[in-house]
Amino acid sequence: MEMSDVTEVDHQGRMWMLEQQLDKPLGVEAGRVRSMATPKVSSVAATLKLAFFSLGVVYGDLGTSPLYVFKSTFPDGISHPEDVLGALSLIVYTITLIPLIKYVFIALRAHDSGEGGTFALYSLICRHAKVNALPNQHPTDEQLTTYSRRTMAEKSRAAKIKKVLEKNTAVQKILMLLVLLGTGMVIGDGILTPAISVLSSMNGLKVVHPSLSQGVRVLLASIILVILFSMQRFGTGRVAYFFAPVILLWFLTIGCLGLYNIIKHQPTIFRALSPVHIYRFLRRKHSKGWIALGGIVLSITGAEALFADLAHFSVASIQAAFALIVFPCLISAYIGQAAFLMKFPDQVDETFFNSIPGPVFWPTFVLSSVSAIIASQATISATFSIIKQLVALGFFPPVKIVHTSKWILGQIYIPDINWILMVLCLLITAGFRETTQIGNAYGIAVIGVMLVTTLLLTLIMLFIWQTKLALVVLFLTVFGSVELVYFSSVLFKVKSGGWVPLAITTILVTVMYVWHYGSVKKYDFEMQNKVSLGWIMGLGPSLGLVRVPGIGLFYTDLAHGVPSIFSRFITHLPAFHRVLVFVCVKYLPVRIVPQDERFLFRWIGPKSYMMFRCAVRYGYRDLHRKDDNFEQLLIESLSAFIRSESLEDVQGQPTYMSSSEGALSISGAVHFQMGPPSLGQLPSLRASHMLMASTSENSLLSEMSHEIIRSHENEISQASMPSTEDILTEDYLELLMEAKEQGIVHIIGNTLIVARDGSSFLKRLTINYAHAWLRNLSRDSALYHIPHESLFSVGMLYKV
């Protein structure tokens, strides 16, 4: 009985060693990734050049807000001249407090290796605490990144907050929901900005042609919007070359007009810089003053876009552009309009256009119209960046992403999203017809995302930056209270158009949550039902498995193990390619992955079987570009891997060092435990063991097991013996090249997930209908630029 137990234990140990050799995990080479997150230091000239181009992409929205702010603040007219001073004081301090101090000097410091926006803040938090619910994460991913992390003392405040975040799933869900809400509002901002900016510029025609109907102005605005969105396919790089000079001229123009109005109409207007006028304004207006704050908040539209568009430029360039051009020109423009209104309070309806001197009216009108068009570019570009992040982090269905610049990594164009934005903008423009109602909707989207950013920045200060508690409280008190007051004001206008961004955000959050939920359920199913490669090989004799010419690239979300869909594939079609590569595309928490480090390979089974596992690693700013020639790069990297393995075998044999714990540490490789694993470690090996006992000794699995274990034992006893792998390397490479010439087939699982029997109604609705609809709209093959003639889809039903 004792001898039988010893034999069983010894056999289990051999089977465990077999499985480890057949399909090693990919995390071994994690340490090979070099530093990728250190940005290059740009020269002053390069920074100023980027600052110039950022004007056209980032600051158009902020720059055109003087077109409609005073009109939205006083929709019923100005009842007292002193009200103008109070409104101006609110505008000046709001611009100084939120865009300048909060975003330019604080939020831009919280970028995630050059990436800005709500999801970048979330990614930064996830890097320091395990709160990420994404299904493709693995402990070895932490070794693949060289992100700098703040050290945390064991009993520090930061460590305590981190512990709460990691252990409290309710807090994690609230954090994720908060991020999704902020993201949805930014995208809603991208829909509303073009509508209000372009329509506001067309309203300037009323000054010179009062008889021109509103319908004609709406039609003109719609035509301009169609042209604007049609230009997006040329990319923000080409767009910036045209837009930047125009916006620079626009800022200089409104700045000069402001100075002109100050000198001509009210040189003493600077007394409005005293905060006491804010107090008098609110006391005199009572509830109407509180409602007027919904118009004041429009003066900071576009502030979030300068953060979200960070990937297109750099922190220093955006800061330089705001400090040198944007801020002084905006302040001059608003002070000039206030000076004009102090003298002509009855002309508040179109303050900007009425304050333009007659000789320069038409040139200024044309410039304002073009600038209003450009203003939309900031939020459109921000929307593209956000959608890209959502796709990379698993919160949005795969869509076609076009990289439009060879020099700047973040400049992209998403055709499907572009046309959806265009249709929604046209509907809002034609539906509301007036900028006042669009402004009501606009305010909710703007201030809502600012509140989310403030909360996320507070969390970052507490446990990542480890800022002094007093400063954190000061930050949250000042910015949080100001934004809450503004938010309470814009909520009053929900019935008058404010419901639009709320509806858009609700739809977007639902889409993001449904896709994320379904993706997690799918990944969990694959993890629970993955099969042992030894089991598949053991089926060879009974299925009559054959190897066909060519290279098969089998895409899977699993970085280790064989997905159940592959077992379905070979049981229904008992053949696979002479060279088989399991490809796992992973997004890692790094900014970019260099091209020469993108592919990570492992042999599966004996080398003669030409089976590999490949992890294709991307940073969240990397893109699958069509001109990358994915197939060629993969084959070249695989060839280099085969050569490097041969060189390691010939030039430097692995060294074995015994440890006090009974393990053999193989330098540069995995660790093998001497003896059998515990019964719970490898459940899939029991099936392999039972299968081996029932199949003949010359079965494929038996042959592989003897070869691998015999080879491993020979290596241990003859570690110093020179390897002869170099003799076979050329044969492997020749076989690889022949298979490449015979053709490459991309095999993608077309899985349909449905709720298992007995699931709740809400789960069935989410999985069976909502997620299935989104899955039908997604573009996996387009994401990898796979030619249709090389694509092979394998269908399978998952009951989750």
PyMOL commands that set and color helices and strands:
alter all, ss='L'
color gray80, all
select helices_A, chain A and resi 2-22+26-32+44-57+60-67+69-73+82-110+118-128+139-144+157-167+169-202+205-208+214-265+267-273+276-285+287-300+303-312+315-343+345-354+358-392+415-432+435-463+469-491+494-529+533-538+540-543+564-572+595-597+607-609+626-628+630-651+684-694+700-717+725-742+761-777+780-784+788-790
alter helices_A, ss='H'
color red, helices_A
select strands_A, chain A and resi 402-403+412-413+546-555+575-588+599-603+611-619+656-658+663-666+671-673+744-754+791-799
alter strands_A, ss='S'
color yellow, strands_A
deselect
rebuild
show_as cartoon
